[in-house]
């Protein structure tokens, strides 16, 4: 169930090495469309990809910028997040 995103397959993403060059190209193209739509305040069908889903955020190193960026991205895609403390690793 990809909620309106037919060309994506559910996979775990841990590193850029997990993506093929075509995958990376599609991700970057999609990011450009999202950014343009956000600036124009127009809806994007994929913007509901995380509706009703929970995402766990676990960062090995503290990084406020990374944490905030992921938090905003998850919420803009309709999801919610759980911030897992780094001391559970």
C-alpha distances in whole Angstrom, upper triangle without the diagonal:
4,6,8,9,9,11,10,9,9,12,15,17,21,23,23,25,21,20,22,24,22,19,21,22,19,18,22,22,19,21,24,22,21,24,26,24,24,28,28,26,24,20,17,14,12,14,12,9,11,11,12,11,15,16,19,22,24,27,30,32,33,32,32,30,27,26,27,25,22,22,23,20,17,19,19,15,15,15,17,19,21,24,26,29,30,33,31,30
4,6,5,7,9,7,8,8,11,14,15,19,21,21,22,19,18,20,21,19,16,18,19,16,15,18,18,15,17,20,18,17,20,22,20,21,24,25,23,21,17,14,11,9,11,9,6,9,10,12,11,14,15,18,20,23,25,28,30,31,29,29,28,25,24,24,22,19,20,20,17,15,17,16,12,13,13,16,18,21,23,25,29,29,32,30,30
4,6,8,11,10,11,11,15,17,18,22,24,24,25,22,21,23,24,21,19,20,21,17,17,20,19,15,17,20,18,16,20,21,18,19,23,23,21,18,14,12,9,7,9,7,5,8,8,10,11,15,16,19,22,25,27,30,32,32,30,30,28,26,25,24,22,20,20,19,16,15,15,15,11,11,12,16,18,21,24,26,30,31,34,32,32
4,6,9,10,12,13,16,19,20,23,25,24,26,23,21,22,23,20,18,19,19,16,15,18,17,14,16,18,15,15,18,19,17,18,22,21,19,16,13,10,6,6,9,8,7,11,11,14,15,18,19,22,24,27,29,32,34,34,32,31,29,27,27,26,23,21,22,21,18,16,17,15,12,13,15,18,21,24,27,29,32,33,37,35,35
4,6,6,9,10,13,16,17,20,21,21,22,19,17,18,19,16,14,16,16,12,12,15,14,11,14,16,14,13,17,18,16,18,21,21,20,17,14,11,8,6,10,9,7,11,12,15,15,18,18,21,23,26,27,30,32,32,30,30,28,25,25,25,22,20,21,20,16,16,17,16,12,14,15,19,21,24,26,28,31,32,35,33,33
4,6,8,11,14,17,18,22,23,21,23,20,17,18,19,16,14,16,16,13,14,17,15,13,16,18,16,16,20,21,19,21,24,24,23,20,17,14,11,10,13,13,11,14,16,18,18,20,21,24,25,28,30,32,34,35,33,33,31,28,28,28,25,23,24,24,20,19,21,19,16,17,19,22,24,27,29,30,34,34,37,36,35
4,7,10,12,16,16,20,20,19,20,17,14,14,15,12,10,13,13,10,11,14,13,11,15,17,15,16,19,20,19,21,24,24,24,21,19,15,13,11,14,15,12,15,18,20,19,22,21,24,25,27,29,31,33,34,32,32,30,27,27,28,24,22,24,24,20,20,22,20,17,19,20,23,24,27,29,30,33,34,37,35,34
4,7,9,12,12,16,17,16,17,14,12,13,15,12,9,12,13,10,10,14,13,11,14,17,16,16,19,21,20,21,24,25,24,22,19,15,13,10,14,14,10,13,16,18,16,18,18,20,21,24,25,27,29,30,29,29,27,24,24,25,22,19,21,21,18,17,19,18,15,17,17,20,21,24,26,27,30,30,33,31,30
4,6,10,11,15,16,16,16,13,12,13,15,13,10,13,15,12,12,16,17,15,17,20,19,19,22,24,23,24,27,28,27,25,22,19,16,13,16,16,12,14,17,18,16,18,17,19,21,23,24,26,29,30,29,30,28,25,25,26,23,20,22,23,19,18,21,20,17,19,18,21,21,23,25,26,29,29,32,30,28
4,7,9,13,15,16,16,12,12,14,17,16,12,15,17,15,14,17,18,16,18,21,21,20,23,25,24,24,28,29,28,26,23,19,17,14,16,15,11,12,15,16,13,15,14,16,18,20,22,24,26,27,27,27,26,23,23,24,22,18,20,21,18,16,19,19,16,17,16,18,18,20,22,22,26,26,28,26,25
4,6,10,12,13,13,9,10,12,16,15,12,13,16,15,13,17,19,17,18,21,22,21,23,26,25,26,29,30,29,28,25,22,20,16,18,18,14,14,17,18,15,15,14,15,16,18,19,21,24,25,25,26,25,21,21,23,21,18,20,21,18,16,20,20,17,19,17,19,18,20,21,21,24,23,26,24,22
4,6,9,11,12,8,10,13,16,17,13,14,17,16,14,18,20,18,18,22,23,21,23,26,26,26,29,31,30,29,26,23,22,18,19,19,15,15,18,18,15,14,12,13,14,14,16,17,20,22,22,23,22,18,19,21,19,16,18,20,17,15,19,20,17,19,17,18,16,17,18,18,21,20,23,21,19
4,6,8,9,6,8,12,14,15,11,12,15,15,12,15,18,16,16,20,21,19,21,24,25,24,27,29,28,28,25,22,22,18,19,19,16,15,19,20,16,16,13,13,13,13,14,16,18,20,19,21,19,16,16,19,16,14,17,18,15,15,18,19,17,19,17,18,16,18,18,18,20,19,22,21,19
4,7,8,7,10,13,16,17,14,13,17,17,15,17,20,19,18,22,23,22,23,26,27,26,29,31,30,30,28,25,25,21,21,22,19,18,22,22,19,17,14,13,12,12,12,13,15,17,17,19,18,15,15,18,16,14,17,19,17,16,20,21,19,21,19,19,17,18,17,17,18,17,20,19,16
4,5,5,8,11,13,15,12,11,15,16,14,15,18,18,17,20,23,22,22,26,27,26,28,31,31,30,29,26,26,22,23,24,21,20,24,25,22,20,17,16,15,14,14,14,16,18,17,20,18,15,17,19,17,15,19,20,18,18,22,22,21,23,22,22,20,21,20,20,21,19,22,21,19
4,5,6,8,10,12,10,8,12,13,11,12,16,16,15,18,20,20,21,24,25,25,27,29,29,29,28,24,25,21,22,24,21,21,25,26,23,22,19,19,18,18,17,17,18,20,19,21,19,16,18,20,17,16,20,21,18,19,23,22,21,24,23,24,22,23,23,23,24,22,25,25,22
4,5,7,9,12,11,10,13,15,14,15,18,19,18,21,23,23,24,27,28,28,30,33,33,32,31,27,27,24,25,26,23,23,27,28,25,25,21,21,20,20,19,19,20,23,22,24,23,19,21,24,21,20,23,24,21,22,26,26,24,27,25,26,25,26,25,25,26,24,27,26,23
4,7,10,12,9,9,13,14,13,15,18,18,18,21,22,22,24,26,27,27,30,32,32,31,29,26,25,21,23,24,20,21,24,26,22,22,19,19,19,19,18,19,21,23,23,25,23,20,21,23,21,19,22,23,20,20,24,24,22,24,23,24,23,24,24,23,25,24,26,25,22
4,6,8,6,6,9,10,10,12,14,15,15,18,19,20,21,24,25,25,27,29,30,28,27,23,23,19,21,22,19,20,24,26,23,23,20,21,20,21,21,22,23,25,24,26,23,20,22,24,21,19,22,23,20,20,24,23,21,24,23,25,24,25,25,25,28,26,29,28,26
4,5,5,6,9,10,11,12,14,15,17,19,20,21,23,25,26,27,29,30,31,30,28,24,24,21,23,24,21,23,26,28,26,26,24,25,24,25,24,25,27,29,27,29,27,23,26,27,24,22,26,26,22,23,27,26,23,26,26,28,27,29,29,29,31,30,33,32,29
4,5,5,6,9,10,11,12,14,15,17,19,20,21,23,24,26,27,29,30,29,27,24,24,21,23,25,22,24,28,30,28,28,25,27,26,26,26,27,28,29,28,29,26,24,26,27,24,23,26,26,23,24,27,26,24,27,27,29,29,31,31,31,33,32,35,34,32
4,5,5,6,9,10,10,12,14,15,17,18,20,21,23,24,26,27,28,26,25,21,21,19,21,23,20,23,26,28,26,27,25,27,26,27,27,29,30,31,29,30,28,25,27,28,24,23,26,26,22,23,26,25,22,26,26,29,28,31,31,32,34,33,36,35,33
4,5,5,6,9,10,11,12,14,15,16,18,20,21,22,24,26,26,25,23,19,19,16,18,20,17,19,23,25,23,24,21,23,23,24,24,26,27,28,26,28,25,22,24,25,21,20,23,23,19,20,23,22,19,22,22,25,25,27,28,28,31,30,33,32,30
4,5,5,6,9,10,10,12,14,15,16,18,20,21,23,24,25,24,23,19,20,17,18,21,18,20,23,26,23,24,21,23,22,23,22,24,25,26,24,25,22,20,22,23,19,18,21,21,18,19,22,21,19,22,22,25,24,26,27,27,30,28,32,31,29
4,5,5,6,9,10,11,13,14,15,17,18,20,21,23,24,23,22,19,19,17,19,21,19,21,24,27,25,26,24,26,25,26,26,27,28,29,26,27,24,22,24,24,21,20,23,22,19,21,24,21,20,24,24,27,27,29,29,31,33,32,35,35,33
4,5,5,6,9,10,11,12,14,15,16,18,20,21,22,20,19,15,16,13,15,18,16,18,21,24,23,24,22,24,24,26,26,28,29,29,27,27,24,22,24,24,20,19,22,21,17,19,21,19,17,21,21,24,25,28,28,30,32,32,35,34,33
4,5,5,6,9,10,10,12,14,15,16,18,20,20,19,18,14,15,12,14,16,14,16,19,22,20,21,19,21,20,22,22,24,25,26,23,24,21,18,20,20,16,16,18,18,14,16,18,16,15,18,19,21,21,24,25,26,29,28,32,31,29
4,5,5,6,9,10,10,12,14,15,17,18,19,19,18,15,16,14,15,18,16,18,22,25,23,24,21,23,22,24,23,25,25,26,23,23,20,18,20,20,16,16,19,18,15,17,19,17,16,20,21,23,23,26,26,28,30,29,33,33,31
4,5,5,6,9,10,11,12,14,16,17,18,17,16,13,15,13,14,18,16,19,22,25,24,25,23,25,25,27,26,29,29,29,26,26,23,21,23,23,19,19,21,19,16,18,20,18,17,20,22,24,25,28,29,30,33,33,36,36,34
4,5,5,6,9,10,10,12,14,15,16,14,13,10,11,9,11,14,13,15,18,21,20,22,20,23,22,25,25,28,28,28,25,25,22,20,21,21,17,16,19,17,13,15,17,14,13,16,18,21,22,25,26,28,31,31,34,34,33
4,5,5,6,9,10,10,12,14,15,14,14,11,13,11,11,14,14,15,18,21,20,21,19,22,21,23,23,25,25,25,22,22,18,17,18,17,14,14,16,14,11,14,15,13,12,16,17,20,20,24,24,26,29,29,32,32,31
4,5,5,6,9,10,11,12,14,13,14,12,14,13,13,17,17,19,21,25,24,25,23,25,24,26,26,28,28,28,24,24,20,19,21,20,16,17,19,17,14,17,18,15,15,19,20,23,24,27,27,30,32,32,36,36,34
4,5,5,6,8,10,10,12,10,11,8,11,10,11,14,15,17,19,23,23,24,23,26,25,28,28,30,30,30,27,26,22,21,23,21,18,18,20,17,14,17,17,14,14,17,19,22,24,27,28,31,33,33,37,37,36
4,6,5,6,9,10,10,9,9,7,10,9,8,12,12,14,16,20,20,21,20,23,22,25,25,28,28,27,24,23,20,19,20,18,15,15,16,13,11,13,14,10,10,14,16,19,20,24,25,27,30,30,34,34,33
4,5,5,6,9,10,10,11,10,13,12,11,15,16,17,19,23,22,23,21,24,23,25,25,28,27,26,23,21,18,18,19,17,14,15,16,13,11,14,15,11,13,16,18,20,21,25,25,28,30,31,34,34,34
4,5,5,6,8,9,10,10,14,14,13,17,18,20,21,25,25,26,25,27,26,29,29,32,31,30,27,25,22,21,23,20,17,19,20,16,15,18,18,14,15,18,21,23,25,28,29,32,34,34,38,38,38
4,5,5,6,5,7,7,11,11,10,14,15,18,18,22,23,24,24,26,26,29,29,32,32,31,27,26,23,22,23,21,18,19,19,16,14,16,16,12,13,16,19,21,23,27,28,31,33,34,38,38,38
4,5,5,6,8,9,12,12,10,13,15,17,17,21,21,22,22,24,24,27,27,30,30,28,25,23,20,20,20,17,15,16,16,13,12,14,13,10,12,14,17,19,21,25,25,28,31,32,35,36,35
4,5,8,10,12,15,16,14,17,19,20,21,25,25,26,25,28,26,29,29,32,31,29,26,24,21,21,22,19,17,19,19,15,15,18,17,13,15,18,20,23,24,27,28,31,33,34,38,38,38
4,5,9,11,15,16,14,17,20,21,22,25,26,28,27,30,29,32,32,35,35,33,30,27,24,25,25,22,20,21,22,18,17,20,18,15,16,19,22,24,26,30,30,34,36,37,41,41,41
4,7,9,13,14,12,15,18,19,19,22,23,25,25,28,27,31,31,34,34,32,29,26,24,24,24,21,19,20,20,16,15,18,16,12,14,16,19,21,24,27,28,32,34,35,39,39,39
4,7,10,12,11,13,16,18,18,21,23,25,25,28,28,31,32,35,35,34,31,28,26,25,26,23,21,21,21,17,16,18,16,13,14,15,19,22,24,28,29,33,35,37,40,40,40
4,7,9,7,10,13,15,14,18,19,22,22,25,26,29,30,34,34,33,30,28,25,25,25,22,20,20,19,16,15,16,14,11,11,12,16,19,22,26,27,30,33,35,38,38,38
4,6,5,8,10,13,13,17,18,20,20,24,24,28,29,32,32,31,29,27,25,23,24,22,19,18,19,16,14,15,14,11,10,12,15,18,21,25,26,29,32,33,37,36,36
4,5,7,8,11,12,15,16,19,20,23,24,28,29,32,33,33,30,29,27,25,25,23,21,20,20,18,15,15,15,12,10,11,14,18,21,24,27,29,32,34,37,36,36
4,5,5,9,10,14,14,16,17,20,21,24,26,29,30,29,27,26,24,22,22,21,18,16,17,15,12,12,13,10,8,10,12,16,18,22,24,26,29,30,34,33,32
4,6,8,9,12,13,15,15,19,19,23,24,28,28,27,25,24,22,20,20,18,16,14,14,12,10,10,10,7,5,7,10,13,16,19,21,24,27,29,32,31,31
4,6,5,9,10,13,14,18,19,23,24,28,29,28,26,25,23,22,21,19,17,16,15,14,11,10,10,8,5,5,8,12,15,18,21,23,27,28,32,30,31
4,6,9,9,11,12,16,17,21,22,26,27,27,25,24,23,20,20,19,17,15,15,14,11,9,10,10,6,7,8,12,14,17,20,22,25,27,30,28,28
4,6,5,8,9,12,14,18,20,23,25,25,23,22,21,19,17,17,16,13,12,12,10,7,8,9,5,5,4,8,10,14,16,18,22,24,27,25,25
4,5,9,11,14,17,20,23,26,28,27,26,24,24,21,20,19,18,15,14,14,12,9,9,10,7,4,5,8,11,15,18,20,24,26,29,27,28
4,7,10,14,16,20,23,26,28,27,26,25,25,23,20,20,20,17,15,16,15,11,11,12,10,7,6,8,11,13,17,19,23,25,27,25,26
4,7,10,13,16,19,23,25,24,24,23,23,20,18,18,18,14,13,15,13,9,10,12,10,8,5,6,8,11,14,16,20,22,24,22,23
4,7,10,13,16,20,22,21,21,20,21,18,15,16,16,13,11,14,13,9,10,13,11,10,6,5,5,7,11,12,16,18,21,19,20
4,6,10,13,16,18,18,18,17,18,15,12,14,14,10,9,12,11,8,10,13,11,11,7,6,5,6,9,10,14,15,18,16,17
4,6,10,13,15,15,16,16,17,14,11,14,14,10,10,14,13,10,13,16,15,14,11,9,6,5,6,7,10,12,14,13,13
4,6,10,12,12,12,12,13,10,8,11,11,8,8,12,12,10,13,15,15,16,12,10,7,6,5,6,9,10,13,12,12
4,7,9,10,11,12,14,11,9,13,13,11,12,15,15,14,16,19,19,19,16,14,10,9,7,5,7,6,10,9,9
4,5,7,8,10,12,9,8,12,13,11,12,16,16,15,18,20,20,21,18,17,13,12,9,8,8,6,10,11,9
4,7,9,12,14,11,11,15,16,14,16,19,19,19,22,24,24,25,22,20,17,15,12,10,9,6,9,10,8
4,6,10,12,10,10,14,15,14,16,19,19,20,22,24,25,26,23,22,18,17,13,12,11,8,11,13,11
4,7,9,9,8,11,13,13,14,17,18,19,20,22,24,25,22,20,17,16,12,12,10,8,11,14,13
4,6,5,6,9,10,11,12,14,16,17,18,20,21,23,21,19,17,16,13,14,13,11,15,17,16
4,6,5,6,8,10,10,12,14,15,16,18,20,21,20,18,15,15,12,14,13,13,16,18,19
4,6,5,6,9,10,11,12,14,16,16,18,20,19,18,16,17,14,16,16,16,19,21,21
4,6,5,6,9,10,11,12,14,15,17,19,17,16,14,15,12,14,15,14,18,19,18
4,6,5,6,9,10,11,12,14,16,17,15,13,11,11,9,11,12,12,16,17,17
4,6,5,6,8,10,11,12,14,16,14,13,11,13,11,14,15,16,19,20,21
4,5,5,6,9,10,11,12,15,14,14,12,14,13,16,17,17,21,22,22
4,5,5,6,9,10,11,13,11,11,9,11,11,13,15,16,19,20,19
4,5,5,6,9,10,11,9,8,7,9,9,12,14,16,19,20,20
4,6,5,6,9,10,10,10,10,13,13,16,18,20,23,23,24
4,5,5,6,9,9,10,10,13,14,17,19,20,24,24,24
4,6,5,7,5,6,7,11,12,15,18,19,23,22,22
4,5,5,5,6,8,12,13,17,19,21,25,24,25
4,5,7,9,12,15,17,20,23,24,28,27,28
4,6,9,11,15,17,20,23,24,28,27,27
4,7,10,14,16,19,23,25,28,27,27
4,7,10,13,16,19,21,24,23,24
4,7,10,13,16,19,22,20,22
4,6,9,13,15,18,17,18
4,6,9,12,15,13,15
4,6,9,12,11,13
4,6,9,8,9
4,5,6,8
4,5,6
4,5
4
